[in-house]
Amino acid sequence: MAFCKIQFIGNLGRDPEMRYTPSGRPVTEFSVAVNQATRNQQTNEWVEATDWFRVSIWGDRAERAAEQLRK
């Protein structure tokens, strides 16, 4: 199994929601909005775009994220 580290810098779209799997493992889910601004080469104006990412965290980190993160 390979792991990659990804870092999103943005805003929470909503408060995290924690649940437990049938086996009792905690899972926390939330969304992150990442904004970027680019310059339109034809009009020379700034154009903003927002990308949304759905994040799922498992285990001990899921419980900590649910306690510490708020919109």
C-alpha positions as CSV (number, residue, x, y, z in Angstrom):
1,M,0.0,0.0,0.0
2,A,1.4,3.4,-1.0
3,F,0.7,6.7,0.8
4,C,1.0,10.2,-0.5
5,K,1.0,13.4,1.5
6,I,-1.2,16.1,0.1
7,Q,-1.7,19.5,1.5
8,F,-4.8,21.6,0.8
9,I,-4.9,25.2,1.9
10,G,-8.4,26.5,1.7
11,N,-11.7,26.9,3.6
12,L,-13.9,24.3,5.1
13,G,-17.2,24.1,3.2
14,R,-19.1,22.7,6.2
15,D,-18.5,21.4,9.7
16,P,-16.9,17.9,9.7
17,E,-19.3,14.9,10.2
18,M,-18.0,11.9,12.1
19,R,-19.5,8.5,12.0
20,Y,-18.5,5.0,12.9
21,T,-18.2,1.9,10.7
22,P,-20.1,-1.2,11.7
23,S,-16.8,-2.5,13.2
24,G,-16.5,0.7,15.3
25,R,-13.8,2.5,13.4
26,P,-14.3,6.3,13.3
27,V,-14.5,8.2,10.0
28,T,-14.7,12.0,9.6
29,E,-15.7,13.6,6.3
30,F,-15.7,17.2,5.2
31,S,-15.1,19.4,2.2
32,V,-12.4,21.9,1.5
33,A,-12.7,24.8,-1.0
34,V,-9.4,25.9,-2.7
35,N,-9.5,29.2,-4.6
36,Q,-7.1,30.2,-7.3
37,A,-6.9,33.3,-9.4
38,T,-5.5,33.4,-12.9
39,R,-5.2,36.2,-15.4
40,N,-7.2,36.0,-18.6
41,Q,-4.7,36.7,-21.4
42,Q,-7.2,38.2,-23.7
43,T,-8.9,40.6,-21.3
44,N,-6.0,40.9,-18.8
45,E,-8.5,40.6,-16.0
46,W,-8.2,38.3,-13.0
47,V,-10.5,35.3,-13.0
48,E,-11.2,33.3,-9.8
49,A,-12.0,29.6,-9.8
50,T,-12.8,27.3,-6.8
51,D,-12.0,23.6,-6.6
52,W,-13.8,21.5,-4.1
53,F,-12.2,18.5,-2.4
54,R,-14.0,15.8,-0.3
55,V,-11.8,14.6,2.5
56,S,-12.2,11.4,4.6
57,I,-10.1,10.8,7.6
58,W,-10.0,7.5,9.5
59,G,-9.1,6.3,13.0
60,D,-7.7,8.5,15.8
61,R,-7.1,11.4,13.4
62,A,-10.8,11.3,12.5
63,E,-11.8,11.9,16.1
64,R,-9.4,14.7,16.5
65,A,-10.5,16.4,13.2
66,A,-14.1,16.2,14.3
67,E,-13.3,17.9,17.6
68,Q,-10.9,20.6,16.3
69,L,-12.2,21.6,12.9
70,R,-15.1,24.1,12.5
71,K,-16.3,26.1,9.5
